Amino acid sequence: MKNKFNLRSIYSSEAGRMLFVSIFLLLIFLAIVGYAFARDFVLGRTLLGAFFAHTLGGRAAGVGLCIAFDMNIYLTIFYNMFLEVLIVCFSFSLFLYSFTNQYFRGGFLQKAIKNSERNARKYEEVISRYGWIGIFIFVMIPLPVTGPVVGSFIAYFLCMNLWKNFLTVFSGTFVAIVLWSVFFEFLSDHITKIQGVFAVIAIVVMVYFLKHIRNWFLKDGFGS
């Protein structure tokens, strides 16, 4: 009964419900990758590699890797969008928990969320002048401090309800992923040995972002 009560108490909060959604999406991700490996090793490797490229280097690296290994452009868009939703839902649930610290205590994850929150605070005043359009554009811009995670935090500070927040953030993310996919698809049609080119691009992007990611997880007050 005690465990049942705890689960209900977690689910009763918005942060808890978001965490359950994140876990559900993670299970779907594992099922997709596992099925891909069982049917086609190259596809499974591409999906798993895109996840790490996406996590470490952002959507450009994830999309580029998918296109480099000849994944269909529509599947590339769908898969990378799915990864963004997974990452945002998980990050946003931890972000909400960071206010109460009821289940979310200390460690490098809390540092990452707090540093993301500080960056969101930096852009809050400027973006607040433009409302949801400002959030939309902010999420589309391919810079280290922008993106859907920080964008969702800014929308929260602007008192957007969850549905409007995610609708705006994911709309901007979708447009960005489509643009990246079209761009890399264009390169793949006009550049020979495109796998090697994209591999270099993915490595450069990830190395560029690694410093920011390291600061996000290890430094207190990063971006303040």
N, C-alpha and C positions, 0 to 999 in steps of 0.2 A: 504493500500500500504506500509505503514511503516513497519508493521509486516512482510510482504512478503519480503521486502528488507532485514530485519534483518536476516531472515531465510536463504536467499540466501547468505548473507555475511558470516554467520556461516558455511554453507555447502561448501563455496568456499575454506576454509582452510582444511588442512589435519587433524588438531585437531577437527574441526567441523564435518567432515565426520566420524571420529572415534567415536565421541560422539553420532552421529545419529545411527551408528551401535550398540553402547552399549545400547542405548534406545530400539532399535529393539530387541536385544537379551534379554533384561530385560522383554519386553512384552511377548516374547516366553516363558521365564522362568515362568512368572506368569500364562500363559495359561496352561503350562504343569502341574504345581503344582495344579492349580485350577481344571483341568480335573481329575488329580489323586485323589484328595480329593472327587470329585463327584462319581468316580467309585469305589474307594477302599480307605477307610480312613487310613488304615495302610500304604499303599503305599504313599499316600499324606504326611503323617506325616514323613515317612522315607526320602522322597525327600526334604522336607522343613528342616528337621533336618540335613540332609547331607549338605545342603547349609550353615547353620550356623556353622556346624563342619568344613567344608571346609574353610570358611572365617576366623574362629578363630584359627583353629588348622592345617590348610594346607591340602594337598591332602590325606595324610595318615589318618587323622581323618575322612575326608569325605568318602573315600573308605571303611575304616573299619566299619563305621556306616552302609553303604549300604550292605556290606557282612553280617554284624551282623543280619540284618533283612531279610536275605535270598533273597536279590535282585539278579537276574541273573548276572553273572560276566560280560557278554557283555553289558548289560544295565548299570551296574555299571561303566564300562570304558567309555561308551559313555556319560553318564550323568555327571560324574566328569570332563571329558574333556570339555564338554559344559560349566560347571561352570568356569573352568580355562580361557576359551576364553572370557567369559563375564567379569570376573574380570580383565584380562589383557587389554582388549579393553577399559574398563572404566578408569582404572588407567593410561593407556598410553595417552588417550585423555586429562586427567587432567594434566598429565606430560607435554604435549606439550603446554597446555594453561598456565602453570606456567611460561613459558618464556615471554609471552606477557602480562599476567595479564589483558587481555581485558575483559574476562568474568569470570575469576577465581581469586577471591580476598580474601585473608586472611582466617582465620578460621582453624579448626583442619585438614581439608582435605589438605589444602596447606602445613601444617606442615608435614603431613604424606608423601606427595609427595616429599617435600624437603629433608626429612630424608632418603627416599628411594633413592633419587638422590645422596646424599652424600655416601651412601653405595655402589652405583653403581660406583661412582668415585674411591672408595677405591680399587675395584677389576679390574678397567679398564686397568691399566697398565699390570697386570699379564695376563689377559685374551687376551689382544691385541696380544700377542705373538703367540697365537694359532688360532686366527680368529673365524670362526663360530663353529669350533670344541670345542673351549674353552667355548663358550656360551652354546653349547649343553650339555657339561658335567656339567657346572655350574648349569644349570636349573635342571638337573637330581638329583643333590646332595640334600638329605633331611635334610638341616640345616636351622635355623631360618632366616639367612641373604641371603639365596639363593632362587631360584625359578623363575618362569616366569616373574613376574612383574619387579623385579630388573634386571633380565637377558635382558628384552626388553629395559630397560634404558641403560644398558651397550652397547648393540648392536647399539643403537642410537648414543651414544658417539663415537662408532667406525665407524660411518658414513655408516652403513649398510642401504640399502634402506628398505622401509617398508615391502615389500614382503619377502625379504631374512631374515629380522629381525624376522618376525612372523613365517616363515617357520622353522627357526632354533629353536626358543623358543618353539613353539608348538610341534615340533618333540621330543625335549627333554622331554617336559611335558608328551606327550603321552606314551613314553617309561617308564617314572617313574610311571605313573598311572597303566600301564599294570603290571609292576613289583609288585607294592603294591597290586593290585587286585589278582594276582597269589599267593602272599605271604599270604594274608588274607584268600583266598579260601583254601589254603593248611591247614592253622590253623583250619578253620571251619570243615575240614574233619577229623582232628585228635585230636581236643580238644572238650570235652563235655561242655555243657552250654556255648557255644561260645558267646551268646549275652551278658552275664554278663562280660566275658573277654574283648570283644570289647568295651563295655561301659566303663570299667575301663581304657582301653588303650586310648579311645577318650578323657576321662576326664583328664588323665595325660598329654596327648599331648597338649590339649587346655590350661591347667593351665601353662604348660611350656612355651607356646607361648604368653600367655596373657601379661607377663611382657614386651616382645618385642613389642607387638602390642600397649600397653599403651605408651611406649616410642615413638613409631612411630607417634602417634597422639598428644601427649602432650608436648614432649620435643623438644626444638629448638637445632639443632646441634647434635642430636643423631647419633651416628655412625661416627662422624667426627673425 
